[in-house]
Amino acid sequence: MCDDTQYLHYLSPTESGRVHDKKVADDYPLHLPPGSVLRQDLGFLGHRPPGVLVEMPYKKPPKGELNFSQLLYNQMLSPLRVVIEHVHSGIKRLHMVGGKLRVRGDWFRDTVMLVAGGLHNLRVRSPQRAYLAHERTKLDNSYA
């Protein structure tokens, strides 16, 4: 779980890839403040924590099409949902996370994910990152 600044706030314990996202969410429930907004993808279809507004894209029905308002809603959600994809890629910068771990033990997988998440948060909150983004825009403007 992350916020709009890509800061990672919560990681559930690791599970194998065969375990469905919704089952993990049900096994490790989050207690979010009432009135908060939870953006989730279609892997969590049916997961609705109490008192939380859930924003989820519409799924195309089998052999059917989405209507115009559903397509528009999905297009409005897309740039908001891309933040979590940036967090995933930021965590996978530690290549141990993206590849196959050959060490047995849940504690090791959990520790690797914890370290990868911590390194991602350090990079996101780094003042150097903001400086580089500022310099990049300054360079782009100088070539225009």
N, C-alpha and C positions, 0 to 999 in steps of 0.2 A: 504494500500500500504506500502510495506516494502522494505528494501534493503537486501543485502547479509549477513549483520551482524545481521539480525532479528530485527533491529530497526524499529519501526512502525512510518511512516511519515504522514499517512492520514487515517482518518476514515470518511466514509460518514455518514449522519444521518441514524438512525436505521429505518428499515422497517420490516413489518411482514414477516414471512417465506414464505408466498404465493406470494410475489413479486419476479419476476425473476431477476437474477443478471444483465442481460443486460439492463433491464429497469431502474434499479437503476443507472447503469453507464451512461445511456443516460440522466436521470433526473438530475444527479449531475456530469456534465462533468469535467474532469481534463484537465488542460492545461500543458502538459509535454513539456520539451525542445525538439526541433527538433533533431532527431538522437538518442534519448534515446530508450532503449529496454524495452518493456512491456511484462512480462510473465503472461499469463492468462490461465485459464482452459476452459473447453468446455461450462461452464455456460455463458461465454461471447461471444459465437459464433456469428460473425457478427459485433462485436464491434471493430472498427479500428480507433483510434484517428489519425488525420492528422499529418504527419511528424514523426511518431513513428514506429519503427520496432516491430511488434507483433510476439512473439514466443508462439505458441499454439500447443498442441499435435494433431495428426491426430485422427479422430474418425473412428471407424470401420463401414463400410457401412452395411446396413441391409442385412442379409444373405450373407455376403461377408467377405473377409479377407483383412488385410493390406498387402501391398507388403513389401519386405525386407528393402528397404530404409526408408519407413514410420515407420516400427517397430524399426529400428536403431535410427531414429530421436527421437521417443518417449522415447526410453531408454536413450538417451543422455540428454533429457530434464528432466527426472524424478528426478535425484538428485538435480537439480537446483530448481525444483518446490517444493521439500520437505521443503524448508526453510519456505514457507508461511504456511505449515501445522504445523511447529514448533511454528510459531507466533500464530496461532489459539489456539494451546494447551496452550501456555504461557498466553494468554488472559483468557482462560477458567479456569486458576488456581483460579481466583476469581469465586467461584462456583455460584454466582448470575447470571453470564453470561451464564453458561452452562445449568442452569435450567429454569423453567418457572417463569417469573416475574408477580406477581399478582397485582402489583400497576399500575394503569392507568396513562396515560400521556406520551407523547413522550419525554418530557423534562427529565423525570426520567430515561427512558431507555437510552437516549443519555448520561446522566450524568454517569450512571453505566458503559457504554461502555468506556467513556472518562477516568474514574478512572481506569478501568481494563487495558486499553491501557497504561496509565501512569505508573501503577505499573509494567507492563511488560517491558516498556522501562527502568525503574529504575533498574530492575533485569538484563536486558541485558547489560546495561552500567556499572554495578557495578564492581569495581575492585576486590571485593571478589569473584565474579563468575570466573574471569580469574585465580585467585589464586587457587581456588578449582580445576579447570580443570588441572592446572599445577601439583598440589599435587596428583591428581588422576593418572596422567600418571607416576609420579615418584613412586607411590605405585605399580602400575601395573608392572613397570620395575623391581622393587625390588623382585617380586615373580618369575620372569622369570629365 
